[in-house]
Structures are given as C-alpha cells and as structure tokens.
Amino acid sequence: MSTARRILAFDHDTAFLERAGGLLTKAGLQVCAVNELSAVLAQMASFKPNLVLLDRGSPGTATGEVTMLLRNSSVPLVFLLANSSGRELIRALQVHAVEVMHRPFGEEHVARILALLDELSQRPHIETVTWEDQVARNLVDLARRHKLTGTLMVNRGTPFEGRVVFREGALQRAAYGPLSGMEAVREILQLEEGLFELDESLNVPGPRVARSATQLDDSQAIQLSAADTADIRPRLLAVDDEPDMLTLMSKHLARAGFEVFTATDGIDAVEQALQLPFDIIVADLNMPRMDGWEMLKTLKSNHRTREVPVVFISAHDDYRESLRAARAGAHDYLSKTGHSEQVVNASLKAITPRLEALFHLLVKEPVPVRIQTVGLQWFLRALARLESTGVLSLQDDYGRYQMVVREGLPVAALSEVQQRKVGGIPGFARTLVASTAHGSFTYGEPGQDPISPIASSMEELIQRTCEGLNAAEVQAAERKLANATEFDVDPELLELYGRVAPARKVAFAQAICERRMSVQEAAASLKVNTDEAWDWVRELLRRGVVRIRGVFGG
C-alpha cells in the first residue's frame, strides 16, 4: 500500500484551512494545516510535505514572509490568487510557485492538485538547475497546463520591452533585448521593477507614435503646433561629471526642444528631482559621490520621483550591463560614443507617449491614458498647467479609479478596489500606486459639484500623498531592518558595487554578504561606527545588492 501524499496548507484563515483540508483529505491526501507563521518551518521539517498550498491574500504570504522562509526549500509551492492579472501571476512565479489557482477553493482545485502531484513525481530531478532557470521552467509548464494563448509583456513601449508569446500552451517566441527563447523568459522573470501585462492577443500592436503635433524623426526638434510656450516644454535633467560632455549634451538637447537642467553627480540630481518634476533624466553611470546606479535606486524608492524615466549613458558597451540597467528600472541604456544625436533620439522616443497625450490635451480631445507609459503624476501636472476641466477614469485588474479636475484643480478622487470605495486623499493614494492602470480623460464639466477642492493645488495633492506613502514605507522598512539577521544577496550587483564603491564600503559589503557576518560584527571588524554601518546597509538595500530576509516567529 503506497504512502499517502502530503500537503501542507498555510493560511491565517481557519475557515479556509478547514474547507481545503476536508476536501484534500477526502481525496486521499494527508494534510497539515498551519495558521501560525512561526510554526511553518517546524512543520516542514517534521511533516515533509510533497506540496505547499499558500493563499496569496494571507498577510504572511502577501508580505513575502512565508515565501522568503521557503525560498531555499525544494518543496513545490502552489498559490491561490484573488485575481488573474499578469502582475499577480508573475509575482507568484517569481517566488517559485509551480502553479497558481484562483479562490475560492473547491473540488476542481483538488483534481488539479492531484494531477499536479502526478506530473511533479515524473519530473526529472536536475541537481544543477538554478533558481532563475526553474522559475522560467515553471512559467512554461504552467502555460502548457492551462493551454495559455496570449502574450506576456513587460515594460511595454520602452527599449526594455519584453514579450513571451504562447499559443495553446506552447511557447511560440520570446524576446528581451539581445536575448531570445528561454534565456529571454528567464531574464524577464527576474525583473522585480518590471511592469507586466497579460494580453490575450498574439500580435500585440507596437506603441503609438505622436501625431502631427510632434515631429519625432531622428535628430529633429519637438514642435508643438497647438501651443508654443516654454511652460509646456518637456523638462530634462542631464547628469554628468565631465563638464565638456555635459555642455555638449545640453546644447543638443536644448536645440531639440527640451528645457534642459544640469547636475554634476547623483546627489545633485536627486536633490533637483525632488524640487522640480522632470519629464526625463539622462545620466552618466560613473560619477563621484553618488553614481548612476545608486541615483536610480534612490529615485525609484521615492514616490515623488519613481515614475521619471532614466536613460543611462555608459562607457561600458556590454549587453549584460544593459540587462542590469533594465533590472534596476532604467528606461534605456546607451553606450557613450560622443555623438549627441544618439542621446537626443533616445530622449525623444522616451517622451513620445507624453507628447502624444499633451497634444490631445491641447486640442481638448478625449485622451487615452496608460499610466505605465505616461505616469500619473506627469499627467495630472499637465492637467494643472493647462487648467483643464474633466474626469479621469482608470481601471486595472484590482479596481477602478476616478478623479475630477476643474480648471486644473483636483476636486474629487474615488477608488473602488475589491468592492470597497474610498474617496478624498486616501482614494487618490490608491490611484497613485496603480502603476498599470489605464483609461481616459474626458473634457467637460462633471455631473457632480463638489463643495471644495481636495487640495489647494495639484502639486500640493501629489506632494502630500507621496510624503504619506514614503513615510509609511520607511517605517515598515525600518521595522524590518531593526530585526534583520540575514540578507539575500544579488551576486551581480555585489560585483558591480565592488567596482564603483569606496574600498571600506566594499569591505563591509563583502563581510556581510560573503562572510555572512552580522552588521555589528562587520562594523567592529572594520572599526566603523555602528550608525554609519547601518547607513551602509541602507545604501546596499537601495542599490538592490541585498534584500532583507523575512523575520519570523514571535
């Protein structure tokens, strides 16, 4: 008589555990139900499950604690999701899920789990397979099981756009930069900062180009036919520590129609970006004080600056370096050739979606809006500049969002996520973090007549909301940091850090990343003040060199 296969189910919801446990037991499976995070490891060791079932909506799972706890385990994970968005699918796969299912849990889930266990038992064991290769394989296997037809896209309309196309479950093609096939799939699934979409069509149309309002042929200038005012010229921040290069680049960009500002290093660039919103930042990678890598991570970590596209220029013409830039969230990566035309062309292409939206606003047509390509903050500031009146309606896989603007002032905001409506500034905050939302802005007086604006200006609303979101994230990060005992390390970014950081910081990073010393031990060994050592840890976190491993128990 064969031993019954074992399922460990984790969720804080005991009602879910009882239902799932009953159905799985009825099917002849042994079930261990766990509703306390601190008990997961012990049960994994004693129960030795063949499969772990996790509800993505459970607090410990949603924050990544359970998945980080199980990261080094070879036991397959199955996630239950609340929705079928491409982003949620990718998040599940990125933490090593072999399958995703949708709530509520029922008998059809049991049948799928039984079939999955049969499939996994026949999967050949490969000792040398990497985490990244297994994640890519899990996506291909999942697509085959679900007979998926469609296109998984990341960073639509940017130079780092990636596509994975399936037909009836078979991988048709995959492309990402210079990579293709499974190499492209693997790299796409490593993009933590990527904006993912799952499109049912096989032939996704290319990004639209601005109409006659803008002249975007190579090396030509921006010309806005409906208005000719410096107030709506796109603002560009050029960053380089070489004065001659900065002057030359700035001159060509200004001639192309940009309002150009300059900075000589990353610290200066971040300070300026926090004071004045830019449409695009073009920056050298290798700079003193703060290089381009840390500048980008700092900008991406702040809600006020995270949506500005950053184009890197580097003397290293290496496709692996360009893939690192994509992982870090850069918009484009250019080799430093000395030819400013390349920088001008890349900058023009980067802001094409914004120029197209601006043209629609200038002629007061309905404006199609895709947040990941134009940026919500940029669009709202454009409405304020043009003193527009109308309604912005957006939606994504999580909910719907609406904002009413009168003469450029924000007068009402409403979000509806999972049938819960929230208005005012909290409703706007939900809209601000909906990075994949899309919809349209329609001109005209709204039907409702709010008593007063929700903020004195659009800029005040954006600033107050971003400050609140930043503060909440800092508090959460500091709580994790205070209890951090171990870090997960990105070897490629650690190697890069070793090339660009000062020697003492590199020695500290190697101590905690390679020799696995505690922060206190590394600080004492290198005779570094403890407060300074923790500042270095925060820098490593900003750069993505390390990530805090989940804190458990208690």
C-alpha positions, 0 to 999 in steps of 0.5 A: 500500500503506497504512502499517502501524499502530503500537503501542507496548507498555510493560511491565517484563515481557519475557515479556509484551512478547514474547507481545503483540508476536508476536501484534500483529505477526502481525496486521499491526501494527508494534510497539515494545516498551519495558521501560525507563521512561526510554526511553518518551518517546524512543520516542514521539517517534521511533516515533509510535505510533497506540496505547499498550498499558500493563499496569496491574500494571507498577510504572511504570504502577501508580505513575502514572509512565508515565501522568503522562509521557503525560498531555499526549500525544494518543496513545490509551492502552489498559490491561490490568487484573488485575481488573474492579472499578469502582475499577480501571476508573475509575482507568484512565479517569481517566488517559485510557485509551480502553479497558481489557482484562483479562490475560492477553493473547491473540488476542481482545485483538488483534481488539479492538485492531484494531477499536479502531484502526478506530473511533479513525481515524473519530473526529472530531478536536475541537481544543477538547475538554478533558481532563475532557470526553474522559475522560467521552467515553471512559467512554461509548464504552467502555460502548457497546463492551462493551454495559455494563448496570449502574450506576456509583456513587460515594460511595454513601449520602452527599449526594455520591452519584453514579450513571451508569446504562447499559443495553446500552451506552447511557447511560440517566441520570446524576446528581451533585448539581445536575448531570445527563447528561454534565456529571454523568459528567464531574464524577464522573470527576474525583473522585480521593477518590471511592469507586466501585462497579460494580453490575450492577443498574439500580435500585440500592436507596437506603441503609438507614435505622436501625431502631427503635433510632434515631429519625432524623426531622428535628430529633429526638434519637438514642435508643438503646433497647438501651443508654443510656450516654454511652460509646456516644454518637456523638462530634462535633467542631464547628469554628468561629471565631465563638464565638456560632455555635459555642455555638449549634451545640453546644447543638443538637447536644448536645440531639440526642444527640451528645457534642459537642467544640469547636475554634476553627480547623483546627489545633485540630481536627486536633490533637483528631482525632488524640487522640480518634476522632470519629464526625463533624466539622462545620466552618466553611470560613473560619477563621484559621490553618488553614481548612476546606479545608486541615483536610480535606486534612490529615485525609484524608492521615492514616490515623488520621483519613481515614475521619471524615466532614466536613460543611462549613458555608459562607457561600458558597451556590454549587453549584460550591463544593459540587462542590469540597467533594465533590472534596476528600472532604467528606461534605456541604456546607451553606450557613450560614443560622443555623438549627441544625436544618439542621446537626443533620439533616445530622449525623444522616443522616451517622451513620445507617449507624453507628447502624444497625450499633451497634444490631445490635451491641447486640442481638448480631445478625449485622451487615452491614458496608460499610466505605465507609459505616461505616469500619473503624476506627469499627467495630472501636472499637465492637467494643472498647467493647462487648467483643464476641466474633466474626469479621469477614469482608470481601471486595472485588474484590482479596481477602478479609479476616478478623479475630477479636475476643474480648471486644473484643480483636483476636486474629487478622487474615488477608488473602488478596489475589491468592492470597497470605495474610498474617496478624498486623499486616501482614494487618490493614494490608491490611484497613485500606486496603480502603476498599470492602470489605464483609461481616459480623460474626458473634457467637460464639466462633471455631473457632480459639484463638489463643495471644495477642492481636495487640495489647494493645488495639484502639486500640493495633492501629489506632494502630500500623498507621496510624503504619506506613502514614503513615510509609511514605507520607511517605517515598515522598512525600518521595522524590518531592518531593526530585526534583520539577521540575514540578507539575500544577496544579488551576486551581480550587483555585489560585483558591480558595487565592488567596482564603483564603491569606496574600498571600506564600503566594499569591505563591509559589503563583502563581510556581510554578504560573503562572510555572512557576518552580522552588521555589528560584527562587520562594523567592529571588524572594520572599526566603523561606527555602528550608525554609519554601518547601518547607513551602509546597509541602507545604501546596499538595500537601495542599490538592490545588492541585498534584500532583507530576509523575512523575520519570523516567529514571535 
